[in-house]
Amino acid sequence: MVSSHSILKIQKFTFNYFSENTYILYDDTSECVIIDPGCCNTEEETELKHFIDSNHLTPVLLLNTHCHIDHILGNAFVSETYKLPLQINKEDLYVLNAGALVAEQYRIPYIASPQPGNFLVEGDIVTFGNTSLDIVFTPGHSPGSISFISHSDKFVISGDVLFQSSIGRTDLPGGSFETLENSIRTKLYTLPDYYTVYSGHGNETSIGVEKRSNPFVKGG
């Protein structure tokens, strides 16, 4: 599925055992950013690479919204293939470093993610090509969850913070419903209703739809 917002395009892949959404964002310059690579086997890695190669894209950023295992399974592949440093929020570093243990618990193969080359904090702006993404700190599902917002193209990539008719689970280590609810209300529901939400699992939604009908966090 390809969604186009003016010159910016978003390609979604659904990967791994958890049906996780991996995103490639790219614009007219052919520079691209890879967010939450969840590719976990050769077939999925090939699918990701084929899309990049066939569209003549140049990956310039590797970003994680958060570091739960389903969102980091492809970090090593992307980092090594495209020589990109990983960028996360520092509060999720221990979640990242628990990846091997979690993979063992789930009995899934895992090549350890590289350590971050840079830590992202709220207020940072990441840029590629002619595109910029604002960083907002949205903890609760994990302690270091961040969301990426494009105000020019009217969307947010929310990771596992907000889903269509749902929210991220808060029963994992470092999770908190109160914290997550606050993140959604103060960082996401303050965006215009027409902003599209690209989540870490499932289909796209919009801020307005979730404010009106999300059964877990209603807009006020």
PyMOL CGO cylinders between C-alpha atoms (Angstrom):
from pymol import cmd
from pymol.cgo import CYLINDER

trace = [
    CYLINDER, 0.00, 0.00, 0.00, 1.33, 3.41, -0.93, 0.3, 1, 1, 1, 1, 1, 1,
    CYLINDER, 1.33, 3.41, -0.93, -0.17, 6.59, 0.47, 0.3, 1, 1, 1, 1, 1, 1,
    CYLINDER, -0.17, 6.59, 0.47, 0.80, 9.90, -1.08, 0.3, 1, 1, 1, 1, 1, 1,
    CYLINDER, 0.80, 9.90, -1.08, 0.75, 13.24, 0.68, 0.3, 1, 1, 1, 1, 1, 1,
    CYLINDER, 0.75, 13.24, 0.68, 1.88, 15.83, -1.89, 0.3, 1, 1, 1, 1, 1, 1,
    CYLINDER, 1.88, 15.83, -1.89, 5.47, 14.86, -2.72, 0.3, 1, 1, 1, 1, 1, 1,
    CYLINDER, 5.47, 14.86, -2.72, 5.94, 12.68, 0.36, 0.3, 1, 1, 1, 1, 1, 1,
    CYLINDER, 5.94, 12.68, 0.36, 5.09, 9.00, 0.03, 0.3, 1, 1, 1, 1, 1, 1,
    CYLINDER, 5.09, 9.00, 0.03, 4.64, 6.36, 2.72, 0.3, 1, 1, 1, 1, 1, 1,
    CYLINDER, 4.64, 6.36, 2.72, 5.15, 2.67, 2.07, 0.3, 1, 1, 1, 1, 1, 1,
    CYLINDER, 5.15, 2.67, 2.07, 3.90, 0.25, 4.71, 0.3, 1, 1, 1, 1, 1, 1,
    CYLINDER, 3.90, 0.25, 4.71, 5.10, -3.31, 5.13, 0.3, 1, 1, 1, 1, 1, 1,
    CYLINDER, 5.10, -3.31, 5.13, 3.52, -5.74, 7.59, 0.3, 1, 1, 1, 1, 1, 1,
    CYLINDER, 3.52, -5.74, 7.59, 6.22, -8.01, 8.93, 0.3, 1, 1, 1, 1, 1, 1,
    CYLINDER, 6.22, -8.01, 8.93, 7.06, -10.75, 11.41, 0.3, 1, 1, 1, 1, 1, 1,
    CYLINDER, 7.06, -10.75, 11.41, 5.14, -12.90, 13.87, 0.3, 1, 1, 1, 1, 1, 1,
    CYLINDER, 5.14, -12.90, 13.87, 3.40, -9.90, 15.42, 0.3, 1, 1, 1, 1, 1, 1,
    CYLINDER, 3.40, -9.90, 15.42, 2.07, -8.30, 12.17, 0.3, 1, 1, 1, 1, 1, 1,
    CYLINDER, 2.07, -8.30, 12.17, 4.12, -5.19, 12.83, 0.3, 1, 1, 1, 1, 1, 1,
    CYLINDER, 4.12, -5.19, 12.83, 4.04, -2.20, 10.49, 0.3, 1, 1, 1, 1, 1, 1,
    CYLINDER, 4.04, -2.20, 10.49, 7.37, -1.07, 9.07, 0.3, 1, 1, 1, 1, 1, 1,
    CYLINDER, 7.37, -1.07, 9.07, 7.38, 2.26, 7.23, 0.3, 1, 1, 1, 1, 1, 1,
    CYLINDER, 7.38, 2.26, 7.23, 9.52, 3.75, 4.51, 0.3, 1, 1, 1, 1, 1, 1,
    CYLINDER, 9.52, 3.75, 4.51, 9.03, 7.47, 3.93, 0.3, 1, 1, 1, 1, 1, 1,
    CYLINDER, 9.03, 7.47, 3.93, 10.48, 9.08, 0.81, 0.3, 1, 1, 1, 1, 1, 1,
    CYLINDER, 10.48, 9.08, 0.81, 10.13, 12.21, -1.29, 0.3, 1, 1, 1, 1, 1, 1,
    CYLINDER, 10.13, 12.21, -1.29, 11.13, 13.60, -4.68, 0.3, 1, 1, 1, 1, 1, 1,
    CYLINDER, 11.13, 13.60, -4.68, 14.81, 13.63, -3.75, 0.3, 1, 1, 1, 1, 1, 1,
    CYLINDER, 14.81, 13.63, -3.75, 14.75, 9.80, -3.43, 0.3, 1, 1, 1, 1, 1, 1,
    CYLINDER, 14.75, 9.80, -3.43, 16.15, 10.01, 0.08, 0.3, 1, 1, 1, 1, 1, 1,
    CYLINDER, 16.15, 10.01, 0.08, 14.20, 7.82, 2.48, 0.3, 1, 1, 1, 1, 1, 1,
    CYLINDER, 14.20, 7.82, 2.48, 13.86, 7.01, 6.15, 0.3, 1, 1, 1, 1, 1, 1,
    CYLINDER, 13.86, 7.01, 6.15, 13.16, 3.53, 7.55, 0.3, 1, 1, 1, 1, 1, 1,
    CYLINDER, 13.16, 3.53, 7.55, 11.04, 3.44, 10.70, 0.3, 1, 1, 1, 1, 1, 1,
    CYLINDER, 11.04, 3.44, 10.70, 10.70, 0.34, 12.89, 0.3, 1, 1, 1, 1, 1, 1,
    CYLINDER, 10.70, 0.34, 12.89, 12.11, -2.32, 10.57, 0.3, 1, 1, 1, 1, 1, 1,
    CYLINDER, 12.11, -2.32, 10.57, 10.44, -5.52, 11.69, 0.3, 1, 1, 1, 1, 1, 1,
    CYLINDER, 10.44, -5.52, 11.69, 11.74, -7.79, 8.92, 0.3, 1, 1, 1, 1, 1, 1,
    CYLINDER, 11.74, -7.79, 8.92, 12.69, -11.06, 10.59, 0.3, 1, 1, 1, 1, 1, 1,
    CYLINDER, 12.69, -11.06, 10.59, 13.77, -13.42, 7.82, 0.3, 1, 1, 1, 1, 1, 1,
    CYLINDER, 13.77, -13.42, 7.82, 15.41, -13.43, 4.41, 0.3, 1, 1, 1, 1, 1, 1,
    CYLINDER, 15.41, -13.43, 4.41, 12.09, -13.18, 2.57, 0.3, 1, 1, 1, 1, 1, 1,
    CYLINDER, 12.09, -13.18, 2.57, 11.05, -10.05, 4.46, 0.3, 1, 1, 1, 1, 1, 1,
    CYLINDER, 11.05, -10.05, 4.46, 14.50, -8.50, 4.21, 0.3, 1, 1, 1, 1, 1, 1,
    CYLINDER, 14.50, -8.50, 4.21, 14.42, -9.10, 0.45, 0.3, 1, 1, 1, 1, 1, 1,
    CYLINDER, 14.42, -9.10, 0.45, 10.98, -7.49, 0.19, 0.3, 1, 1, 1, 1, 1, 1,
    CYLINDER, 10.98, -7.49, 0.19, 12.20, -4.38, 1.98, 0.3, 1, 1, 1, 1, 1, 1,
    CYLINDER, 12.20, -4.38, 1.98, 15.40, -4.14, -0.05, 0.3, 1, 1, 1, 1, 1, 1,
    CYLINDER, 15.40, -4.14, -0.05, 13.61, -4.79, -3.34, 0.3, 1, 1, 1, 1, 1, 1,
    CYLINDER, 13.61, -4.79, -3.34, 11.27, -1.87, -2.74, 0.3, 1, 1, 1, 1, 1, 1,
    CYLINDER, 11.27, -1.87, -2.74, 14.20, 0.42, -1.96, 0.3, 1, 1, 1, 1, 1, 1,
    CYLINDER, 14.20, 0.42, -1.96, 16.21, -0.75, -4.96, 0.3, 1, 1, 1, 1, 1, 1,
    CYLINDER, 16.21, -0.75, -4.96, 13.36, -0.74, -7.46, 0.3, 1, 1, 1, 1, 1, 1,
    CYLINDER, 13.36, -0.74, -7.46, 12.40, 2.81, -6.49, 0.3, 1, 1, 1, 1, 1, 1,
    CYLINDER, 12.40, 2.81, -6.49, 16.04, 3.95, -6.58, 0.3, 1, 1, 1, 1, 1, 1,
    CYLINDER, 16.04, 3.95, -6.58, 15.87, 5.18, -3.00, 0.3, 1, 1, 1, 1, 1, 1,
    CYLINDER, 15.87, 5.18, -3.00, 18.76, 6.14, -0.74, 0.3, 1, 1, 1, 1, 1, 1,
    CYLINDER, 18.76, 6.14, -0.74, 18.13, 5.29, 2.93, 0.3, 1, 1, 1, 1, 1, 1,
    CYLINDER, 18.13, 5.29, 2.93, 19.55, 8.02, 5.18, 0.3, 1, 1, 1, 1, 1, 1,
    CYLINDER, 19.55, 8.02, 5.18, 17.87, 7.41, 8.55, 0.3, 1, 1, 1, 1, 1, 1,
    CYLINDER, 17.87, 7.41, 8.55, 17.06, 4.38, 10.72, 0.3, 1, 1, 1, 1, 1, 1,
    CYLINDER, 17.06, 4.38, 10.72, 14.52, 5.29, 13.42, 0.3, 1, 1, 1, 1, 1, 1,
    CYLINDER, 14.52, 5.29, 13.42, 12.63, 3.37, 16.10, 0.3, 1, 1, 1, 1, 1, 1,
    CYLINDER, 12.63, 3.37, 16.10, 9.43, 4.68, 17.64, 0.3, 1, 1, 1, 1, 1, 1,
    CYLINDER, 9.43, 4.68, 17.64, 10.20, 2.30, 20.49, 0.3, 1, 1, 1, 1, 1, 1,
    CYLINDER, 10.20, 2.30, 20.49, 12.26, -0.82, 21.03, 0.3, 1, 1, 1, 1, 1, 1,
    CYLINDER, 12.26, -0.82, 21.03, 9.93, -3.74, 21.67, 0.3, 1, 1, 1, 1, 1, 1,
    CYLINDER, 9.93, -3.74, 21.67, 11.15, -6.85, 19.88, 0.3, 1, 1, 1, 1, 1, 1,
    CYLINDER, 11.15, -6.85, 19.88, 8.67, -6.72, 16.98, 0.3, 1, 1, 1, 1, 1, 1,
    CYLINDER, 8.67, -6.72, 16.98, 9.87, -3.24, 16.00, 0.3, 1, 1, 1, 1, 1, 1,
    CYLINDER, 9.87, -3.24, 16.00, 13.62, -3.97, 16.12, 0.3, 1, 1, 1, 1, 1, 1,
    CYLINDER, 13.62, -3.97, 16.12, 13.97, -7.38, 14.46, 0.3, 1, 1, 1, 1, 1, 1,
    CYLINDER, 13.97, -7.38, 14.46, 15.30, -5.74, 11.29, 0.3, 1, 1, 1, 1, 1, 1,
    CYLINDER, 15.30, -5.74, 11.29, 17.53, -3.12, 12.91, 0.3, 1, 1, 1, 1, 1, 1,
    CYLINDER, 17.53, -3.12, 12.91, 20.70, -5.10, 12.37, 0.3, 1, 1, 1, 1, 1, 1,
    CYLINDER, 20.70, -5.10, 12.37, 19.88, -5.84, 8.73, 0.3, 1, 1, 1, 1, 1, 1,
    CYLINDER, 19.88, -5.84, 8.73, 19.04, -2.23, 7.88, 0.3, 1, 1, 1, 1, 1, 1,
    CYLINDER, 19.04, -2.23, 7.88, 21.95, -0.77, 9.80, 0.3, 1, 1, 1, 1, 1, 1,
    CYLINDER, 21.95, -0.77, 9.80, 24.46, -3.13, 8.19, 0.3, 1, 1, 1, 1, 1, 1,
    CYLINDER, 24.46, -3.13, 8.19, 23.01, -3.00, 4.67, 0.3, 1, 1, 1, 1, 1, 1,
    CYLINDER, 23.01, -3.00, 4.67, 22.79, 0.78, 4.47, 0.3, 1, 1, 1, 1, 1, 1,
    CYLINDER, 22.79, 0.78, 4.47, 25.49, 1.74, 7.02, 0.3, 1, 1, 1, 1, 1, 1,
    CYLINDER, 25.49, 1.74, 7.02, 23.04, 3.71, 9.13, 0.3, 1, 1, 1, 1, 1, 1,
    CYLINDER, 23.04, 3.71, 9.13, 23.27, 4.45, 12.85, 0.3, 1, 1, 1, 1, 1, 1,
    CYLINDER, 23.27, 4.45, 12.85, 20.18, 3.65, 14.92, 0.3, 1, 1, 1, 1, 1, 1,
    CYLINDER, 20.18, 3.65, 14.92, 18.26, 6.53, 16.50, 0.3, 1, 1, 1, 1, 1, 1,
    CYLINDER, 18.26, 6.53, 16.50, 15.93, 6.05, 19.48, 0.3, 1, 1, 1, 1, 1, 1,
    CYLINDER, 15.93, 6.05, 19.48, 14.87, 7.80, 22.67, 0.3, 1, 1, 1, 1, 1, 1,
    CYLINDER, 14.87, 7.80, 22.67, 17.28, 7.06, 25.51, 0.3, 1, 1, 1, 1, 1, 1,
    CYLINDER, 17.28, 7.06, 25.51, 14.50, 5.92, 27.85, 0.3, 1, 1, 1, 1, 1, 1,
    CYLINDER, 14.50, 5.92, 27.85, 14.03, 2.84, 25.66, 0.3, 1, 1, 1, 1, 1, 1,
    CYLINDER, 14.03, 2.84, 25.66, 17.68, 1.78, 25.75, 0.3, 1, 1, 1, 1, 1, 1,
    CYLINDER, 17.68, 1.78, 25.75, 17.09, -0.94, 28.34, 0.3, 1, 1, 1, 1, 1, 1,
    CYLINDER, 17.09, -0.94, 28.34, 14.14, -2.18, 26.28, 0.3, 1, 1, 1, 1, 1, 1,
    CYLINDER, 14.14, -2.18, 26.28, 16.43, -2.40, 23.26, 0.3, 1, 1, 1, 1, 1, 1,
    CYLINDER, 16.43, -2.40, 23.26, 19.05, -4.26, 25.26, 0.3, 1, 1, 1, 1, 1, 1,
    CYLINDER, 19.05, -4.26, 25.26, 16.47, -6.77, 26.49, 0.3, 1, 1, 1, 1, 1, 1,
    CYLINDER, 16.47, -6.77, 26.49, 15.83, -7.82, 22.89, 0.3, 1, 1, 1, 1, 1, 1,
    CYLINDER, 15.83, -7.82, 22.89, 17.83, -11.05, 23.01, 0.3, 1, 1, 1, 1, 1, 1,
    CYLINDER, 17.83, -11.05, 23.01, 16.11, -12.20, 26.18, 0.3, 1, 1, 1, 1, 1, 1,
    CYLINDER, 16.11, -12.20, 26.18, 12.65, -11.38, 24.85, 0.3, 1, 1, 1, 1, 1, 1,
    CYLINDER, 12.65, -11.38, 24.85, 13.39, -13.14, 21.55, 0.3, 1, 1, 1, 1, 1, 1,
    CYLINDER, 13.39, -13.14, 21.55, 14.47, -16.21, 23.50, 0.3, 1, 1, 1, 1, 1, 1,
    CYLINDER, 14.47, -16.21, 23.50, 11.24, -16.12, 25.52, 0.3, 1, 1, 1, 1, 1, 1,
    CYLINDER, 11.24, -16.12, 25.52, 9.20, -16.01, 22.31, 0.3, 1, 1, 1, 1, 1, 1,
    CYLINDER, 9.20, -16.01, 22.31, 11.53, -18.53, 20.66, 0.3, 1, 1, 1, 1, 1, 1,
    CYLINDER, 11.53, -18.53, 20.66, 12.10, -16.37, 17.63, 0.3, 1, 1, 1, 1, 1, 1,
    CYLINDER, 12.10, -16.37, 17.63, 15.42, -15.80, 15.84, 0.3, 1, 1, 1, 1, 1, 1,
    CYLINDER, 15.42, -15.80, 15.84, 17.01, -12.44, 16.47, 0.3, 1, 1, 1, 1, 1, 1,
    CYLINDER, 17.01, -12.44, 16.47, 20.22, -10.78, 15.34, 0.3, 1, 1, 1, 1, 1, 1,
    CYLINDER, 20.22, -10.78, 15.34, 21.05, -8.23, 18.02, 0.3, 1, 1, 1, 1, 1, 1,
    CYLINDER, 21.05, -8.23, 18.02, 20.28, -4.63, 17.15, 0.3, 1, 1, 1, 1, 1, 1,
    CYLINDER, 20.28, -4.63, 17.15, 23.21, -2.23, 17.01, 0.3, 1, 1, 1, 1, 1, 1,
    CYLINDER, 23.21, -2.23, 17.01, 23.50, 0.26, 19.83, 0.3, 1, 1, 1, 1, 1, 1,
    CYLINDER, 23.50, 0.26, 19.83, 22.08, 3.72, 19.09, 0.3, 1, 1, 1, 1, 1, 1,
    CYLINDER, 22.08, 3.72, 19.09, 24.29, 6.23, 17.37, 0.3, 1, 1, 1, 1, 1, 1,
    CYLINDER, 24.29, 6.23, 17.37, 22.04, 9.08, 18.46, 0.3, 1, 1, 1, 1, 1, 1,
    CYLINDER, 22.04, 9.08, 18.46, 19.29, 9.69, 21.00, 0.3, 1, 1, 1, 1, 1, 1,
    CYLINDER, 19.29, 9.69, 21.00, 16.17, 11.59, 19.96, 0.3, 1, 1, 1, 1, 1, 1,
    CYLINDER, 16.17, 11.59, 19.96, 14.29, 13.86, 22.35, 0.3, 1, 1, 1, 1, 1, 1,
    CYLINDER, 14.29, 13.86, 22.35, 11.11, 15.86, 22.15, 0.3, 1, 1, 1, 1, 1, 1,
    CYLINDER, 11.11, 15.86, 22.15, 11.66, 19.02, 20.15, 0.3, 1, 1, 1, 1, 1, 1,
    CYLINDER, 11.66, 19.02, 20.15, 14.19, 17.44, 17.82, 0.3, 1, 1, 1, 1, 1, 1,
    CYLINDER, 14.19, 17.44, 17.82, 13.52, 17.59, 14.09, 0.3, 1, 1, 1, 1, 1, 1,
    CYLINDER, 13.52, 17.59, 14.09, 14.82, 14.86, 11.81, 0.3, 1, 1, 1, 1, 1, 1,
    CYLINDER, 14.82, 14.86, 11.81, 15.23, 15.73, 8.16, 0.3, 1, 1, 1, 1, 1, 1,
    CYLINDER, 15.23, 15.73, 8.16, 15.72, 13.85, 4.92, 0.3, 1, 1, 1, 1, 1, 1,
    CYLINDER, 15.72, 13.85, 4.92, 15.43, 15.16, 1.39, 0.3, 1, 1, 1, 1, 1, 1,
    CYLINDER, 15.43, 15.16, 1.39, 12.93, 18.03, 1.50, 0.3, 1, 1, 1, 1, 1, 1,
    CYLINDER, 12.93, 18.03, 1.50, 11.06, 16.52, 4.44, 0.3, 1, 1, 1, 1, 1, 1,
    CYLINDER, 11.06, 16.52, 4.44, 11.17, 17.18, 8.17, 0.3, 1, 1, 1, 1, 1, 1,
    CYLINDER, 11.17, 17.18, 8.17, 9.61, 15.20, 11.02, 0.3, 1, 1, 1, 1, 1, 1,
    CYLINDER, 9.61, 15.20, 11.02, 8.99, 16.63, 14.49, 0.3, 1, 1, 1, 1, 1, 1,
    CYLINDER, 8.99, 16.63, 14.49, 9.74, 14.40, 17.46, 0.3, 1, 1, 1, 1, 1, 1,
    CYLINDER, 9.74, 14.40, 17.46, 7.26, 14.23, 20.34, 0.3, 1, 1, 1, 1, 1, 1,
    CYLINDER, 7.26, 14.23, 20.34, 7.77, 12.14, 23.49, 0.3, 1, 1, 1, 1, 1, 1,
    CYLINDER, 7.77, 12.14, 23.49, 4.81, 9.77, 23.91, 0.3, 1, 1, 1, 1, 1, 1,
    CYLINDER, 4.81, 9.77, 23.91, 5.66, 7.26, 26.68, 0.3, 1, 1, 1, 1, 1, 1,
    CYLINDER, 5.66, 7.26, 26.68, 3.28, 4.82, 28.31, 0.3, 1, 1, 1, 1, 1, 1,
    CYLINDER, 3.28, 4.82, 28.31, 3.39, 1.79, 26.04, 0.3, 1, 1, 1, 1, 1, 1,
    CYLINDER, 3.39, 1.79, 26.04, 7.14, 1.82, 26.60, 0.3, 1, 1, 1, 1, 1, 1,
    CYLINDER, 7.14, 1.82, 26.60, 9.17, 4.29, 28.66, 0.3, 1, 1, 1, 1, 1, 1,
    CYLINDER, 9.17, 4.29, 28.66, 10.85, 5.84, 25.62, 0.3, 1, 1, 1, 1, 1, 1,
    CYLINDER, 10.85, 5.84, 25.62, 8.15, 5.81, 22.95, 0.3, 1, 1, 1, 1, 1, 1,
    CYLINDER, 8.15, 5.81, 22.95, 8.33, 8.69, 20.50, 0.3, 1, 1, 1, 1, 1, 1,
    CYLINDER, 8.33, 8.69, 20.50, 6.07, 9.72, 17.63, 0.3, 1, 1, 1, 1, 1, 1,
    CYLINDER, 6.07, 9.72, 17.63, 7.07, 11.36, 14.35, 0.3, 1, 1, 1, 1, 1, 1,
    CYLINDER, 7.07, 11.36, 14.35, 4.88, 14.18, 13.07, 0.3, 1, 1, 1, 1, 1, 1,
    CYLINDER, 4.88, 14.18, 13.07, 4.84, 15.80, 9.65, 0.3, 1, 1, 1, 1, 1, 1,
    CYLINDER, 4.84, 15.80, 9.65, 2.91, 19.05, 9.89, 0.3, 1, 1, 1, 1, 1, 1,
    CYLINDER, 2.91, 19.05, 9.89, 3.39, 19.79, 6.20, 0.3, 1, 1, 1, 1, 1, 1,
    CYLINDER, 3.39, 19.79, 6.20, 1.90, 16.45, 5.17, 0.3, 1, 1, 1, 1, 1, 1,
    CYLINDER, 1.90, 16.45, 5.17, -0.57, 16.18, 8.05, 0.3, 1, 1, 1, 1, 1, 1,
    CYLINDER, -0.57, 16.18, 8.05, 0.26, 12.83, 9.60, 0.3, 1, 1, 1, 1, 1, 1,
    CYLINDER, 0.26, 12.83, 9.60, 1.78, 11.18, 12.65, 0.3, 1, 1, 1, 1, 1, 1,
    CYLINDER, 1.78, 11.18, 12.65, 3.61, 7.88, 12.92, 0.3, 1, 1, 1, 1, 1, 1,
    CYLINDER, 3.61, 7.88, 12.92, 2.60, 6.82, 16.39, 0.3, 1, 1, 1, 1, 1, 1,
    CYLINDER, 2.60, 6.82, 16.39, 4.28, 3.46, 16.89, 0.3, 1, 1, 1, 1, 1, 1,
    CYLINDER, 4.28, 3.46, 16.89, 2.23, 1.49, 19.43, 0.3, 1, 1, 1, 1, 1, 1,
    CYLINDER, 2.23, 1.49, 19.43, 0.82, 4.54, 21.21, 0.3, 1, 1, 1, 1, 1, 1,
    CYLINDER, 0.82, 4.54, 21.21, -2.47, 4.91, 19.32, 0.3, 1, 1, 1, 1, 1, 1,
    CYLINDER, -2.47, 4.91, 19.32, -4.25, 2.45, 17.04, 0.3, 1, 1, 1, 1, 1, 1,
    CYLINDER, -4.25, 2.45, 17.04, -7.50, 2.36, 15.13, 0.3, 1, 1, 1, 1, 1, 1,
    CYLINDER, -7.50, 2.36, 15.13, -10.04, 1.91, 17.96, 0.3, 1, 1, 1, 1, 1, 1,
    CYLINDER, -10.04, 1.91, 17.96, -7.33, 0.85, 20.38, 0.3, 1, 1, 1, 1, 1, 1,
    CYLINDER, -7.33, 0.85, 20.38, -4.17, 1.87, 22.24, 0.3, 1, 1, 1, 1, 1, 1,
    CYLINDER, -4.17, 1.87, 22.24, -0.86, 0.22, 23.04, 0.3, 1, 1, 1, 1, 1, 1,
    CYLINDER, -0.86, 0.22, 23.04, -0.82, -2.35, 25.81, 0.3, 1, 1, 1, 1, 1, 1,
    CYLINDER, -0.82, -2.35, 25.81, 0.52, -1.10, 29.12, 0.3, 1, 1, 1, 1, 1, 1,
    CYLINDER, 0.52, -1.10, 29.12, 1.17, -4.39, 30.95, 0.3, 1, 1, 1, 1, 1, 1,
    CYLINDER, 1.17, -4.39, 30.95, 4.72, -4.77, 29.65, 0.3, 1, 1, 1, 1, 1, 1,
    CYLINDER, 4.72, -4.77, 29.65, 7.75, -3.65, 31.72, 0.3, 1, 1, 1, 1, 1, 1,
    CYLINDER, 7.75, -3.65, 31.72, 7.85, 0.15, 31.88, 0.3, 1, 1, 1, 1, 1, 1,
    CYLINDER, 7.85, 0.15, 31.88, 4.26, 0.50, 30.69, 0.3, 1, 1, 1, 1, 1, 1,
    CYLINDER, 4.26, 0.50, 30.69, 1.68, 2.73, 32.36, 0.3, 1, 1, 1, 1, 1, 1,
    CYLINDER, 1.68, 2.73, 32.36, -1.91, 3.39, 31.31, 0.3, 1, 1, 1, 1, 1, 1,
    CYLINDER, -1.91, 3.39, 31.31, -1.96, 6.78, 33.03, 0.3, 1, 1, 1, 1, 1, 1,
    CYLINDER, -1.96, 6.78, 33.03, 1.22, 7.81, 31.24, 0.3, 1, 1, 1, 1, 1, 1,
    CYLINDER, 1.22, 7.81, 31.24, -0.05, 6.54, 27.90, 0.3, 1, 1, 1, 1, 1, 1,
    CYLINDER, -0.05, 6.54, 27.90, -3.39, 8.28, 28.31, 0.3, 1, 1, 1, 1, 1, 1,
    CYLINDER, -3.39, 8.28, 28.31, -1.60, 11.53, 29.08, 0.3, 1, 1, 1, 1, 1, 1,
    CYLINDER, -1.60, 11.53, 29.08, 0.62, 11.13, 26.02, 0.3, 1, 1, 1, 1, 1, 1,
    CYLINDER, 0.62, 11.13, 26.02, -2.37, 10.58, 23.76, 0.3, 1, 1, 1, 1, 1, 1,
    CYLINDER, -2.37, 10.58, 23.76, -4.37, 13.47, 25.19, 0.3, 1, 1, 1, 1, 1, 1,
    CYLINDER, -4.37, 13.47, 25.19, -1.57, 16.04, 25.32, 0.3, 1, 1, 1, 1, 1, 1,
    CYLINDER, -1.57, 16.04, 25.32, 0.61, 15.08, 22.34, 0.3, 1, 1, 1, 1, 1, 1,
    CYLINDER, 0.61, 15.08, 22.34, -1.68, 13.44, 19.78, 0.3, 1, 1, 1, 1, 1, 1,
    CYLINDER, -1.68, 13.44, 19.78, -5.25, 14.59, 20.43, 0.3, 1, 1, 1, 1, 1, 1,
    CYLINDER, -5.25, 14.59, 20.43, -4.00, 18.18, 20.32, 0.3, 1, 1, 1, 1, 1, 1,
    CYLINDER, -4.00, 18.18, 20.32, -3.22, 17.70, 16.62, 0.3, 1, 1, 1, 1, 1, 1,
    CYLINDER, -3.22, 17.70, 16.62, -5.87, 18.70, 14.04, 0.3, 1, 1, 1, 1, 1, 1,
    CYLINDER, -5.87, 18.70, 14.04, -8.62, 16.13, 13.52, 0.3, 1, 1, 1, 1, 1, 1,
    CYLINDER, -8.62, 16.13, 13.52, -7.67, 15.58, 9.88, 0.3, 1, 1, 1, 1, 1, 1,
    CYLINDER, -7.67, 15.58, 9.88, -4.15, 14.34, 10.65, 0.3, 1, 1, 1, 1, 1, 1,
    CYLINDER, -4.15, 14.34, 10.65, -3.68, 10.72, 9.57, 0.3, 1, 1, 1, 1, 1, 1,
    CYLINDER, -3.68, 10.72, 9.57, -2.35, 8.27, 12.15, 0.3, 1, 1, 1, 1, 1, 1,
    CYLINDER, -2.35, 8.27, 12.15, -0.01, 5.54, 10.92, 0.3, 1, 1, 1, 1, 1, 1,
    CYLINDER, -0.01, 5.54, 10.92, 0.23, 2.98, 13.70, 0.3, 1, 1, 1, 1, 1, 1,
    CYLINDER, 0.23, 2.98, 13.70, 2.65, 0.20, 14.56, 0.3, 1, 1, 1, 1, 1, 1,
    CYLINDER, 2.65, 0.20, 14.56, -0.05, -2.42, 13.91, 0.3, 1, 1, 1, 1, 1, 1,
    CYLINDER, -0.05, -2.42, 13.91, -3.26, -2.44, 11.90, 0.3, 1, 1, 1, 1, 1, 1,
    CYLINDER, -3.26, -2.44, 11.90, -4.81, 0.15, 9.60, 0.3, 1, 1, 1, 1, 1, 1,
    CYLINDER, -4.81, 0.15, 9.60, -4.49, 3.90, 9.36, 0.3, 1, 1, 1, 1, 1, 1,
    CYLINDER, -4.49, 3.90, 9.36, -6.92, 6.11, 11.21, 0.3, 1, 1, 1, 1, 1, 1,
    CYLINDER, -6.92, 6.11, 11.21, -7.25, 9.82, 11.97, 0.3, 1, 1, 1, 1, 1, 1,
    CYLINDER, -7.25, 9.82, 11.97, -6.94, 11.96, 15.06, 0.3, 1, 1, 1, 1, 1, 1,
    CYLINDER, -6.94, 11.96, 15.06, -10.58, 13.05, 14.78, 0.3, 1, 1, 1, 1, 1, 1,
    CYLINDER, -10.58, 13.05, 14.78, -11.95, 9.53, 14.49, 0.3, 1, 1, 1, 1, 1, 1,
    CYLINDER, -11.95, 9.53, 14.49, -10.01, 8.36, 17.53, 0.3, 1, 1, 1, 1, 1, 1,
    CYLINDER, -10.01, 8.36, 17.53, -10.97, 11.39, 19.62, 0.3, 1, 1, 1, 1, 1, 1,
    CYLINDER, -10.97, 11.39, 19.62, -14.63, 10.64, 18.91, 0.3, 1, 1, 1, 1, 1, 1,
    CYLINDER, -14.63, 10.64, 18.91, -14.72, 6.87, 19.08, 0.3, 1, 1, 1, 1, 1, 1,
    CYLINDER, -14.72, 6.87, 19.08, -11.62, 5.32, 20.64, 0.3, 1, 1, 1, 1, 1, 1,
    CYLINDER, -11.62, 5.32, 20.64, -13.03, 3.16, 23.48, 0.3, 1, 1, 1, 1, 1, 1,
    CYLINDER, -13.03, 3.16, 23.48, -9.91, 3.51, 25.65, 0.3, 1, 1, 1, 1, 1, 1,
    CYLINDER, -9.91, 3.51, 25.65, -9.07, 7.23, 25.41, 0.3, 1, 1, 1, 1, 1, 1,
    CYLINDER, -9.07, 7.23, 25.41, -11.82, 9.56, 24.26, 0.3, 1, 1, 1, 1, 1, 1,
    CYLINDER, -11.82, 9.56, 24.26, -11.04, 13.14, 23.33, 0.3, 1, 1, 1, 1, 1, 1,
    CYLINDER, -11.04, 13.14, 23.33, -12.32, 15.82, 25.63, 0.3, 1, 1, 1, 1, 1, 1,
]
cmd.load_cgo(trace, "trace")
